[in-house]
Amino acid sequence: MKFKIPLVLCIILLLTVTAAFSQGTKSYFDRAGVSTNENQAYYYREKQENDHYKSYYANGGSIYFEGRITYASASKEENNKYMEKCTWYHKNGKTKSIRTFNSDGAEEGSSIHYYESGKLWKEIEFVNGKIKNNTYKEHTEDGQVSQIFEEKFENNHNDWDLYNSDKSYAKIQEGILELGSYTKVGTSRFINLPMISGEYTIEANIHLEKLKDGEKAGLLFGFKDWQNYCYYLISPNSFYIGFVYEGVSSVKASGMYSDAVRKKEWNNIKIISVGEKLVYSINGEIQYKTDRFRNFGSSVGFSLSGKSSIKVNNLICKEIGYRGASVVTHESDLNVKSNGSGLVVSPGGYVLTNYHVIENANKILVEMNRDGLISSFNGVVVQKDKDNDLAIIKIMDERFQPFDQLKYSFKQGSGVDVGASVFTIGFPHALQGMGKEAKFTDGRISSKTGYNNAINSYQTSVPTQPGNSGGPLFNESGQLVGVINAGVKNTDNVSYAIKLNYVKNLMDLLSDVPSFPDYPIMTELSMEEKVRILSSYVVLIKIK
């Protein structure tokens, strides 16, 4: 007798086999996410269940991606339709990026990207696939934050003046801003883009093919009005730099020859404000440097002269050392008046610093990094010595957990001889762009007396900057020998440190006098290991 399998059961079996086969299938891709063969693959993708996928690095097999893909392209990963939370990984296993997608496959909400070290790189907010306000934040690995505004001219959310009159016109089309003038007067367009930091970059791509001979076009920045603005303009073979202040023109370069300009191609023009200098480049080649001059207003835009037209794309303004609130910035960083450095000198939370660091404090926060966890605690001044510029803070916060032991020591006996190697660890400009990772600098004892022959101080060649004040001065064995308290402006490698004896005298005045740290000397350790250990006790002091 013949046994007949019902049609419905056949279909179920077929679907089951197909799904099982599909689930185990590997798709191979190169580094750019383009389909390739197994031998040349950078990673491969495997389907799991319910539209969930995992990808793995071809060499080593560590995870590359995990998340939901409702449409998985067989040819290019950029054509995938992602959904919900998706995570990408570096080859070392650390998270590379975490991104969220809506039901239409458009990126939505916070997108966080990380360096291979695991430190934060970029924070981007998306609204239906578009970067919110065309602005995102970028971090360096040492903690410096830049705010980046990127105008790709995909729409007019930034309110450029787009109109056509008998004198000029402006329009946005296919990622390009086109600006034209019907008169000899020329024309310009601006948007308001406030930048707080004095260090920044501004760049854009400009096409000059329709720019007539004798005319020029380029960037206007720091624009307040036509009596106060800065400019950087180019022509097919020259450039122009300067500013106008209260109607008075200051010309830095006028028609200076340049062979970097491309008449029939896109030209990248860029302004870099760093330190006390302004640097101007065309297509990656530096054209001119000048002392930095102030920005008079907060508008940025484009201008051209005469009866001509230009095309512009990809305007990028990067504010370096941005201090606005970020997704991961702690609220304790807000409204900080100044900052200094300090050293934990007792397991229970006494912190040594300078008097001038805490002199005008309404509130004191002590921020420390313990085993990679950064915490900020309330502190109060419990002892001070104005004459010797010393102060002791006590951490008064129930969240603070005392140290088991301080693994360093105070130097015993006499002071430090001239020529001895010394170093400091501190937080220079921690909230003004240099980041909140402790910085190491070293030098030697230059003199046993300080400024104006002060006997309470050493003069050293250790480089210091604002924010180093209150930081420890260690000898090459990792023993505390003093406290950094001053430098000399516009003088290289001259700093001063209060001698350790004055620190001990102040600590003796505490109501519960702690024992001085006396951990065995670190002579056998490398300098790198000494710095790693000592950094655990060096703190950032924030004054509100």
C-alpha positions as CSV (number, residue, x, y, z in Angstrom):
1,M,0.0,0.0,0.0
2,K,1.3,3.4,-1.0
3,F,1.7,5.9,1.9
4,K,0.7,9.4,0.9
5,I,2.2,12.5,2.6
6,P,-0.4,15.3,3.0
7,L,0.4,18.4,0.9
8,V,0.3,20.7,4.0
9,L,2.9,18.5,5.7
10,C,5.1,18.7,2.6
11,I,5.0,22.5,2.6
12,I,5.9,22.6,6.3
13,L,8.8,20.3,5.8
14,L,10.0,22.3,2.8
15,L,9.9,25.6,4.7
16,T,11.6,24.0,7.7
17,V,14.5,22.7,5.6
18,T,14.8,26.0,3.7
19,A,14.8,28.0,6.9
20,A,17.5,25.7,8.5
21,F,19.6,26.0,5.3
22,S,19.2,29.7,5.2
23,Q,20.0,30.2,8.9
24,G,23.4,28.5,8.5
25,T,24.4,30.2,5.3
26,K,27.4,32.5,5.4
27,S,27.7,35.7,3.3
28,Y,31.2,37.0,2.9
29,F,32.2,40.7,2.7
30,D,35.3,42.8,2.3
31,R,36.3,45.7,4.6
32,A,34.1,48.0,2.6
33,G,31.0,45.8,3.1
34,V,31.0,44.6,-0.5
35,S,30.3,40.9,-1.3
36,T,33.4,38.8,-1.9
37,N,34.6,35.2,-1.7
38,E,35.7,33.4,1.4
39,N,39.4,33.8,0.7
40,Q,39.3,37.6,0.5
41,A,36.7,38.2,3.2
42,Y,37.2,40.6,6.0
43,Y,34.1,39.3,7.8
44,Y,31.1,37.0,7.2
45,R,27.4,37.3,8.1
46,E,25.1,34.6,9.4
47,K,21.4,34.6,10.0
48,Q,20.1,33.7,13.4
49,E,16.4,33.7,14.2
50,N,13.6,36.2,13.5
51,D,15.7,38.5,11.2
52,H,18.5,38.6,13.7
53,Y,22.0,38.4,12.3
54,K,25.5,38.0,13.6
55,S,28.7,38.7,11.7
56,Y,32.2,37.6,12.6
57,Y,35.7,38.6,11.6
58,A,37.1,36.1,9.1
59,N,40.5,36.1,10.7
60,G,40.1,35.1,14.3
61,G,36.4,34.6,14.4
62,S,35.6,37.4,17.0
63,I,32.2,39.1,16.7
64,Y,31.9,42.0,14.2
65,F,28.1,42.7,14.3
66,E,24.9,41.7,16.0
67,G,21.4,43.0,15.5
68,R,18.2,42.8,13.5
69,I,18.3,43.2,9.7
70,T,14.8,43.1,8.0
71,Y,16.4,43.2,4.5
72,A,19.9,41.7,4.3
73,S,21.5,42.6,0.9
74,A,23.6,39.9,-0.7
75,S,25.8,42.4,-2.5
76,K,26.4,45.5,-0.3
77,E,25.9,45.9,3.4
78,E,25.1,49.6,2.9
79,N,21.8,48.4,1.3
80,N,20.8,46.6,4.4
81,K,17.7,47.6,6.3
82,Y,18.5,47.6,10.0
83,M,16.0,47.8,12.8
84,E,16.1,48.4,16.5
85,K,19.4,48.4,18.4
86,C,22.4,47.2,16.5
87,T,26.0,46.9,17.7
88,W,29.3,46.7,15.8
89,Y,32.6,45.6,17.4
90,H,36.3,46.2,16.9
91,K,38.5,43.2,16.3
92,N,39.7,43.2,19.9
93,G,36.1,42.7,21.1
94,K,35.5,46.2,22.3
95,T,32.4,48.0,21.1
96,K,32.8,50.0,17.9
97,S,29.4,51.6,17.7
98,I,25.9,51.3,19.0
99,R,23.1,52.6,16.7
100,T,19.3,52.4,16.7
101,F,17.0,52.3,13.7
102,N,13.3,52.8,13.3
103,S,10.8,50.6,11.5
104,D,11.7,52.2,8.2
105,G,15.3,51.4,8.6
106,A,16.3,55.1,9.3
107,E,18.7,55.8,12.1
108,E,16.9,57.3,15.2
109,G,18.1,58.6,18.5
110,S,21.6,58.4,19.9
111,S,24.4,56.9,17.9
112,I,27.6,56.3,20.0
113,H,30.9,55.4,18.4
114,Y,34.1,54.3,20.2
115,Y,37.8,54.1,19.6
116,E,39.5,50.7,19.5
117,S,40.8,51.5,23.0
118,G,37.2,51.6,24.2
119,K,37.1,55.4,24.8
120,L,34.3,57.5,23.4
121,W,34.8,58.9,19.9
122,K,31.5,60.4,18.5
123,E,28.0,61.2,19.8
124,I,25.4,61.8,17.1
125,E,21.7,62.4,17.5
126,F,19.5,61.3,14.6
127,V,15.9,62.1,13.7
128,N,14.6,59.9,11.0
129,G,18.0,59.3,9.4
130,K,19.2,62.9,9.6
131,I,21.7,64.3,12.0
132,K,19.8,66.5,14.5
133,N,20.6,70.2,13.8
134,N,23.5,69.1,11.6
135,T,25.6,69.0,14.7
136,Y,27.4,66.2,16.6
137,K,30.2,65.8,19.1
138,E,33.6,64.3,18.6
139,H,36.1,63.3,21.4
140,T,39.8,62.7,21.3
141,E,41.2,59.8,23.3
142,D,42.5,62.1,26.0
143,G,39.0,63.5,26.6
144,Q,39.0,66.7,24.5
145,V,35.5,67.4,23.1
146,S,34.8,69.2,19.8
147,Q,31.4,70.2,18.5
148,I,31.1,69.7,14.8
149,F,28.5,71.4,12.5
150,E,28.2,69.8,9.1
151,E,26.0,71.3,6.4
152,K,25.6,69.0,3.5
153,F,22.8,71.1,1.8
154,E,20.4,68.2,1.7
155,N,17.6,70.6,2.8
156,N,17.3,74.1,4.2
157,H,16.8,73.3,7.9
158,N,19.4,75.9,8.7
159,D,17.5,78.8,7.1
160,W,19.8,80.0,4.3
161,D,18.2,83.0,2.5
162,L,17.0,81.2,-0.6
163,Y,15.4,83.6,-3.0
164,N,15.6,84.9,-6.5
165,S,15.5,88.7,-7.1
166,D,16.6,91.1,-9.8
167,K,20.0,91.4,-8.0
168,S,20.9,87.9,-6.8
169,Y,19.8,84.4,-6.2
170,A,20.5,81.4,-4.0
171,K,19.2,77.8,-4.2
172,I,19.9,74.4,-2.8
173,Q,19.7,71.5,-5.1
174,E,21.2,67.9,-4.9
175,G,23.5,68.7,-2.0
176,I,24.8,72.0,-3.5
177,L,24.3,75.6,-2.5
178,E,24.4,77.8,-5.6
179,L,25.0,81.5,-5.2
180,G,24.8,84.0,-8.0
181,S,24.8,87.8,-8.6
182,Y,23.3,89.8,-11.4
183,T,25.1,93.0,-10.5
184,K,28.7,94.2,-10.0
185,V,28.0,94.5,-6.3
186,G,28.0,90.7,-5.7
187,T,26.1,88.9,-3.1
188,S,26.4,86.8,0.1
189,R,24.4,84.4,2.4
190,F,24.8,83.6,6.1
191,I,23.6,81.4,8.9
192,N,24.1,82.0,12.6
193,L,26.5,79.6,14.2
194,P,27.7,80.7,17.6
195,M,31.1,79.2,18.7
196,I,32.3,79.7,22.3
197,S,35.8,78.3,21.9
198,G,38.6,80.4,20.5
199,E,40.0,77.3,18.7
200,Y,38.1,76.1,15.7
201,T,38.2,75.0,12.1
202,I,36.0,76.2,9.3
203,E,36.1,74.6,5.8
204,A,34.0,74.3,2.7
205,N,34.3,73.1,-0.9
206,I,33.8,75.8,-3.5
207,H,33.6,75.4,-7.3
208,L,34.8,78.5,-9.3
209,E,34.2,77.4,-12.9
210,K,31.6,80.1,-13.5
211,L,33.5,82.8,-11.5
212,K,34.5,85.5,-14.0
213,D,38.0,86.9,-14.3
214,G,38.8,89.5,-11.7
215,E,36.2,88.3,-9.3
216,K,36.6,86.4,-6.0
217,A,34.5,84.3,-3.7
218,G,34.9,82.4,-0.4
219,L,34.1,82.4,3.3
220,L,32.9,85.1,5.6
221,F,33.2,84.2,9.3
222,G,32.9,86.0,12.7
223,F,30.3,88.1,10.9
224,K,28.4,90.6,13.0
225,D,27.4,93.2,10.3
226,W,29.1,94.8,7.3
227,Q,31.1,97.0,9.7
228,N,32.5,93.9,11.6
229,Y,33.5,90.7,9.9
230,C,36.4,88.4,8.8
231,Y,37.0,87.0,5.3
232,Y,38.9,84.4,3.3
233,L,38.3,84.6,-0.4
234,I,39.9,83.0,-3.4
235,S,40.1,83.6,-7.2
236,P,41.4,81.2,-9.9
237,N,45.0,82.1,-9.0
238,S,45.1,84.1,-5.8
239,F,43.6,84.6,-2.3
240,Y,42.5,87.4,0.0
241,I,42.6,87.5,3.8
242,G,41.6,90.2,6.3
243,F,38.9,91.7,8.5
244,V,36.8,94.8,9.0
245,Y,36.4,96.2,12.4
246,E,34.1,99.2,13.1
247,G,34.2,99.9,9.3
248,V,38.0,100.0,9.2
249,S,39.6,97.4,6.9
250,S,42.7,95.4,7.9
251,V,44.2,93.5,4.9
252,K,46.5,90.6,5.6
253,A,46.8,89.3,2.0
254,S,45.3,90.8,-1.1
255,G,45.5,89.0,-4.4
256,M,48.5,86.9,-3.2
257,Y,49.4,84.3,-5.9
258,S,48.5,80.6,-5.3
259,D,48.9,77.7,-7.6
260,A,46.8,75.5,-5.4
261,V,43.5,76.7,-6.8
262,R,41.7,74.5,-9.3
263,K,39.6,76.5,-11.8
264,K,37.4,73.7,-13.0
265,E,37.3,71.5,-9.9
266,W,36.1,71.6,-6.3
267,N,38.4,73.6,-4.0
268,N,38.6,72.9,-0.3
269,I,39.3,76.1,1.6
270,K,40.0,75.9,5.3
271,I,40.7,78.2,8.3
272,I,42.3,76.8,11.4
273,S,42.3,78.8,14.6
274,V,44.8,77.2,17.1
275,G,46.7,78.8,19.9
276,E,47.4,82.4,18.9
277,K,47.5,81.7,15.2
278,L,45.2,81.6,12.2
279,V,46.2,79.2,9.4
280,Y,44.7,79.3,5.9
281,S,44.8,76.4,3.4
282,I,43.6,75.6,-0.1
283,N,43.2,71.9,-1.1
284,G,45.3,70.9,1.9
285,E,48.2,73.2,1.2
286,I,48.9,76.0,3.8
287,Q,48.8,79.4,2.1
288,Y,49.2,81.8,4.9
289,K,49.6,82.2,8.7
290,T,48.8,85.2,10.8
291,D,48.2,86.2,14.4
292,R,44.7,85.3,15.5
293,F,42.2,88.1,15.4
294,R,38.9,88.1,17.1
295,N,35.5,87.0,15.7
296,F,33.1,90.0,15.9
297,G,29.9,88.0,15.5
298,S,28.5,84.5,15.2
299,S,27.5,84.2,11.6
300,V,29.3,82.1,8.9
301,G,28.6,82.2,5.2
302,F,29.7,82.8,1.7
303,S,30.3,85.8,-0.5
304,L,31.2,86.5,-4.1
305,S,32.0,89.7,-6.0
306,G,30.7,90.9,-9.4
307,K,28.3,89.3,-11.9
308,S,29.3,85.7,-11.2
309,S,28.1,82.5,-9.5
310,I,29.7,79.8,-7.4
311,K,28.7,76.4,-6.1
312,V,29.3,75.3,-2.5
313,N,29.1,72.0,-0.7
314,N,30.0,70.4,2.6
315,L,30.5,73.3,5.0
316,I,32.1,72.0,8.2
317,C,32.6,74.1,11.4
318,K,34.5,72.4,14.2
319,E,34.6,74.0,17.6
320,I,37.6,72.5,19.4
321,G,37.5,72.2,23.2
322,Y,33.7,72.5,23.2
323,R,32.3,72.9,26.7
324,G,28.6,72.4,26.1
325,A,26.8,69.5,27.8
326,S,27.3,66.2,26.1
327,V,25.4,62.9,26.4
328,V,28.1,61.5,28.7
329,T,29.3,64.8,30.4
330,H,28.6,64.7,34.1
331,E,26.5,67.5,35.5
332,S,29.3,68.3,37.9
333,D,31.2,69.8,35.0
334,L,28.6,72.5,34.5
335,N,29.1,76.0,36.0
336,V,32.7,75.3,37.0
337,K,34.6,78.6,37.6
338,S,38.1,77.1,37.7
339,N,39.9,73.8,38.3
340,G,43.2,72.6,39.8
341,S,44.9,69.5,40.8
342,G,45.3,67.7,44.2
343,L,46.7,64.6,45.9
344,V,45.0,62.2,48.2
345,V,47.2,62.2,51.4
346,S,45.2,59.9,53.6
347,P,43.1,56.8,53.0
348,G,40.1,58.5,54.6
349,G,40.0,61.3,52.0
350,Y,42.2,64.2,52.9
351,V,43.3,65.9,49.7
352,L,46.3,68.3,49.4
353,T,46.2,71.3,47.0
354,N,47.0,75.0,46.8
355,Y,45.3,77.7,48.7
356,H,44.8,79.8,45.6
357,V,42.9,76.9,44.0
358,I,40.2,76.9,46.7
359,E,40.4,80.6,47.7
360,N,37.1,81.8,46.1
361,A,35.2,78.5,46.2
362,N,31.5,78.4,47.0
363,K,31.5,74.6,46.4
364,I,34.3,72.1,45.9
365,L,34.1,68.9,43.9
366,V,36.9,66.3,44.0
367,E,36.9,64.1,40.9
368,M,39.0,60.9,40.9
369,N,39.6,57.9,38.7
370,R,39.6,54.6,40.6
371,D,40.1,51.5,38.5
372,G,38.7,53.2,35.5
373,L,35.6,54.5,37.3
374,I,35.4,58.3,37.4
375,S,33.5,59.7,40.4
376,S,33.0,63.2,41.7
377,F,32.6,63.9,45.5
378,N,31.8,66.9,47.6
379,G,34.7,68.4,49.6
380,V,35.3,71.0,52.3
381,V,38.4,72.9,53.3
382,V,39.5,71.8,56.7
383,Q,42.9,73.5,56.9
384,K,44.7,76.2,55.0
385,D,47.9,78.2,54.9
386,K,47.6,81.3,52.8
387,D,51.2,82.3,53.3
388,N,52.6,79.1,51.9
389,D,49.7,78.6,49.3
390,L,48.6,75.3,50.8
391,A,45.2,73.9,51.7
392,I,43.7,70.6,52.8
393,I,40.3,69.4,51.6
394,K,38.3,66.6,53.3
395,I,36.0,64.5,51.1
396,M,32.7,64.7,52.8
397,D,30.5,62.4,50.8
398,E,28.7,59.2,51.9
399,R,29.4,57.8,48.4
400,F,33.2,57.9,49.0
401,Q,34.9,54.6,49.8
402,P,38.2,55.0,51.8
403,F,41.3,53.6,50.2
404,D,42.8,50.5,51.8
405,Q,46.3,51.9,51.6
406,L,48.1,54.7,49.7
407,K,50.9,53.1,47.7
408,Y,53.4,55.9,47.8
409,S,55.4,57.7,50.4
410,F,56.5,61.2,51.7
411,K,60.2,61.7,51.3
412,Q,61.9,61.5,54.7
413,G,64.8,63.6,55.9
414,S,66.4,66.5,54.0
415,G,65.0,68.1,50.8
416,V,65.9,67.6,47.2
417,D,69.2,68.6,45.6
418,V,69.6,70.8,42.6
419,G,69.8,68.7,39.5
420,A,67.5,65.9,40.9
421,S,64.9,64.5,38.5
422,V,61.3,65.2,39.4
423,F,57.9,64.9,37.8
424,T,54.3,66.0,38.3
425,I,50.9,64.5,37.4
426,G,48.0,66.9,37.1
427,F,45.1,68.3,35.1
428,P,46.1,71.3,33.0
429,H,43.3,73.0,31.2
430,A,41.1,69.9,32.0
431,L,37.8,71.7,31.2
432,Q,39.2,74.0,28.6
433,G,40.1,71.5,25.9
434,M,43.0,69.3,27.1
435,G,40.7,66.7,28.6
436,K,40.3,65.1,32.0
437,E,43.0,62.4,31.7
438,A,45.9,63.1,34.1
439,K,48.9,64.5,32.4
440,F,52.6,63.7,33.2
441,T,55.5,66.1,32.8
442,D,59.0,65.9,34.2
443,G,62.1,68.0,34.7
444,R,64.7,68.8,37.3
445,I,65.2,70.8,40.4
446,S,66.7,74.1,39.2
447,S,67.1,75.9,42.5
448,K,66.4,75.3,46.2
449,T,64.7,78.7,46.4
450,G,61.6,79.9,44.6
451,Y,60.3,83.1,43.1
452,N,62.2,86.1,44.5
453,N,64.4,83.7,46.5
454,A,61.4,82.3,48.5
455,I,62.8,79.7,50.9
456,N,59.5,77.7,51.0
457,S,59.8,76.7,47.4
458,Y,61.8,74.9,44.7
459,Q,62.3,76.2,41.2
460,T,62.0,73.4,38.7
461,S,62.1,72.9,34.9
462,V,58.9,70.8,35.0
463,P,56.5,72.3,32.3
464,T,53.2,73.4,33.9
465,Q,50.0,75.1,32.8
466,P,46.9,76.5,34.5
467,G,45.2,73.5,36.2
468,N,48.5,72.0,37.3
469,S,48.3,74.1,40.5
470,G,48.0,71.9,43.6
471,G,49.4,68.8,41.8
472,P,52.1,66.7,43.5
473,L,55.8,66.9,42.8
474,F,57.5,63.5,43.0
475,N,61.2,62.5,42.9
476,E,62.3,59.7,40.5
477,S,61.5,57.1,43.2
478,G,57.9,58.2,43.3
479,Q,58.2,59.9,46.7
480,L,56.3,63.2,47.3
481,V,58.7,66.1,47.7
482,G,56.5,69.1,47.1
483,V,53.3,70.7,45.6
484,I,53.2,72.6,42.3
485,N,51.9,76.1,42.9
486,A,53.1,78.4,40.1
487,G,54.7,78.9,36.7
488,V,56.0,82.0,34.9
489,K,53.9,83.1,31.9
490,N,55.7,83.3,28.5
491,T,58.7,81.6,30.0
492,D,59.6,78.0,29.1
493,N,60.1,75.3,31.7
494,V,60.1,77.4,34.8
495,S,57.8,76.4,37.6
496,Y,57.7,76.5,41.4
497,A,56.7,73.9,44.1
498,I,56.1,74.3,47.8
499,K,58.5,72.1,49.8
500,L,57.2,69.0,51.6
501,N,58.1,70.3,55.1
502,Y,55.4,73.0,54.9
503,V,52.9,70.3,53.9
504,K,53.7,68.2,56.9
505,N,53.4,71.2,59.2
506,L,49.9,71.9,57.9
507,M,48.8,68.3,58.2
508,D,49.9,68.3,61.8
509,L,47.3,71.0,62.5
510,L,44.4,68.7,61.5
511,S,42.0,67.6,64.3
512,D,42.7,63.9,63.5
513,V,46.3,63.9,62.2
514,P,46.7,61.1,59.7
515,S,49.9,59.1,59.3
516,F,52.1,60.3,56.5
517,P,52.1,57.8,53.6
518,D,55.1,55.5,53.9
519,Y,54.6,52.8,51.3
520,P,57.9,51.1,50.2
521,I,59.9,53.1,47.7
522,M,59.1,52.3,44.0
523,T,62.8,52.3,42.9
524,E,62.5,49.0,41.0
525,L,59.4,49.9,39.0
526,S,59.5,51.5,35.6
527,M,58.5,55.1,35.3
528,E,55.4,54.0,33.4
529,E,54.3,51.8,36.3
530,K,55.0,54.5,38.8
531,V,52.9,57.0,36.9
532,R,50.1,54.4,36.6
533,I,50.0,53.8,40.4
534,L,50.4,57.4,41.4
535,S,47.7,58.7,39.1
536,S,45.1,56.8,41.2
537,Y,45.7,59.4,44.0
538,V,45.9,62.5,41.8
539,V,42.6,64.2,41.7
540,L,40.9,67.0,39.6
541,I,39.5,69.7,41.8
542,K,36.6,71.7,40.4
543,I,35.6,75.0,41.9
544,K,32.0,76.4,41.7
